[in-house]
Amino acid sequence: MSNFSAQDLEQLQARGISVEKAEAQLECFKNGFPELDIVAPASTKQGILAPKRAEQEEYIAAWEQYLKEGHKILKFVPASGAASRMFKNLFQYLEDGIETPFIQEFLANKDKFAFGPQLAGKEGQEAVRYLLQDMHYGELPKGLLLFHKYRDGARTPALEHLVEGAQYCKGEGEKPTVYLHFTVSHDHLPLFRQHIAENLAKFEEKYGVKYDVTFSEQLPSTDTLAANPDGTPFRTKDGKLLFRPGGHGALIENLNQQDADIVFIKNIDNVVPDRLKKDTIRYKQILAGVLVTEQKRVFEALKNPNLSDEERAKLNRPIRVCGVVKNTGEPGGGPFLVREADGSISCQILESTQISDPALMAQSTHFNPVDLVCAIRDYEGKPFDLPKYVDPKTGFISNKSKDGKELLALELPGLWNGAMSRWNTIFVEVPVSTFNPVKTVNDLLREQHQ
């Protein structure tokens, strides 16, 4: 209690954060996080499934059969990120007027962007200013930017996810329902609602489905305290505690609120035009087929009355199948084999911040494109309480600043990292053609997005 004043306690209470939770966060700053016992990077020789063509067809058939059985399938899309980082180079150009190679490429090809027609007749800084300020691209979420051109109008990533959902998330029937859930920031929620509402009828008619689209925001109770370099609470100029979003790991709470049997998870910006969706759809079906095949095996085993309590506890957990891509130099985490406290080996998606040995990173053959299919109900059909399967010791601390003062920021265990650490996990190799993220605006000039 010594760390917090009466004003602090009011702040904590307003956010739904207990004193115990806040104290535990401050302990993390002081003590750090334990190193993981990493055995090896996962590979197709050890830990990664690479099904051959005949096996792929069996998995697709298993998924198609599962869809016929009336299960509820959900597509869950983290979409709260602002697109400001996409335009970092353009903001710099507005400031200094220097036409770097990046700016030259952007200006020379501006007609090729899906938003290009709106920049017609504008050149140089005028075009960039119009895009970032008049069109608000500098502050909009990535999910609401125009990414791809079509004859019947350009599409945003949010709309591309609607299209994807109609391909592999629909059940049976004359007009099956496609369930989608977007996690969005509070400020962008009205924009998302309006955008989806304006386009829903068009895509329902085009794909012969009914959409059920829901939204949620990151809960204030998942924010984390910021600390000074000595581990004491960081305070703003007016003496108040500073809270920061806890990262995508906070979304385990949002996922826990979903009513579904199977959940597909994919980032908002990893979408392609229709002409390239074939691979994406095929491998989503394969991943889902692997999941339901394994789930069936697990459910059968759990019905065995002779199963020991230890075996039952290990089997009766949420299951996830993670698509992993051959390493092509893209930044980000990857699949690893980790030794647990009881000596068992588990499959984990780790971020580079969790790996202290550079040699291990160098040996890694695959990376994580965030391509997950999850089973979140137990063998009796009851939903798992997902926060129970988070490993709280897998968060990490980063250095940030506020008002010119250094601070330490606490990231919660990532959604596909420590937040799913205690799930049963299977890695499956998927082709690089299924991974087409947009990190900078010029990525939209790549052939895959044209």
C-alpha positions, 0 to 999 in steps of 0.5 A: 500500500505504501506505493499509492496515495488516496488519489492513486487508489481512486485512479486504480479503482476508476480503471478496475485495477486492484491494488494487488495487481498494481503492486505486482506490476511494480514488482515486475519492474524491480525484478524483471522476468525469468529467462525461458528454458529454450530447447531449440527453434521449431523446424519441420524436423522437430515441432512443425507439421508440413502436411503433404498434398494427400494429408492436406486434402484430408484436413480440408475434408475434416474441416468441411465435415465440421462445418456441416455439423452446425458449429459456430465459427468466428473470425477475430481481427485485432484492429485497434492500431492506428496507421500513423506508423505506416506514414512515418516517412510521409510525415517526415517529408511534410516536415523537412521537404526532403525527397528521399528514395521512399518519397520519390517512389510514393510520388511517382506511383501515387496513381497506383494506390487504391486512394490514388484517384483522390490525389489526382492533380496534386503533387509533392507535399500538397498531395501528401498533406491532402492524404494525411490531413484532409483525408485523415489517413495520418490518424485513421486506423489501418483497417479503414484505409483503402488498400485494394482496387476493384471494378466495383470500388476500392476495399479497406482491410476491414472489408477484405476480412468480410470477404475472407470470412465468407470463404472459410468461416460460413456454415451450412444452409441457403444463407449461412451466417458469417461471424466476425469480431473486430477489436478496435480503439474507443475513438475509432469504434463509431467509424468502424460501425459506420463503415461496416454498416454502409457495406454489409448489404453489398457483400451479403448479396455478393457472397450469399451470406448473412454477416454478424459483425461485433466489436469490442474495445481493449478494457481499461483494466488491462492497462499497465502502470508506467515506472521510473527507471528505479521501479517506482510509479511514474507520475505525470506533471500533475502528480497522477499515475501514468497508465499505458495500454498493455499491448495485444496480450490484453486482448485475451480478455476480449477473446474470452468474451466470445461465444464460439467453438472455433476462432480464426485470428489474423492481423488486420493488415494481412490481406490480399486482393481476391485474385490472390486469396486462393492460397489463404483460403486453402491453408486456413481450411488446412489449419482448421482441419488439423485443429478439429482432427486433433480436438476430436482425438483429445475429446475421445481421450478425455472420455476415458475414465482411466485417465490420470488427473495429470493427463486429464489436466494436460489434455483439457486445455484450449487448443491452437494451431499456428500457421508458421512461414519459412523465414525470409528475413521478416522481423518478428517472433517465431516458433520455438520449443520450450522446456517447462518447469515439470520437464515437459516440452511445449510449443511456444511463439516467442518474440525476439525480446524473449530470446537472450541468445542471438544464436537461437534466433539465427538458427530459427527457420520459421517466423510467426505471421499471426495465423491462428485457429483456436478451439476455446471450448472443452469436451463438454462444450463449456467455454474455457476461462482463457485468462487461466492459461496465461503465463504471467512471467512472460511479459516484457519491459521496454524503455519509453519516455513521456514529457522528456522523462525516461520511463519503463513500460510493461507489456503484458504477455502477448496474445499469441505469446505468453497469453496462450502459453498454457494452451496445447499448440500445434505448428503447421507450415504455411506458404509465404504467399499467405503473409502479406502485411502492410507496414509502410504505405509503399508496401501497397505498391508490392505486386501482391497488393496491386 
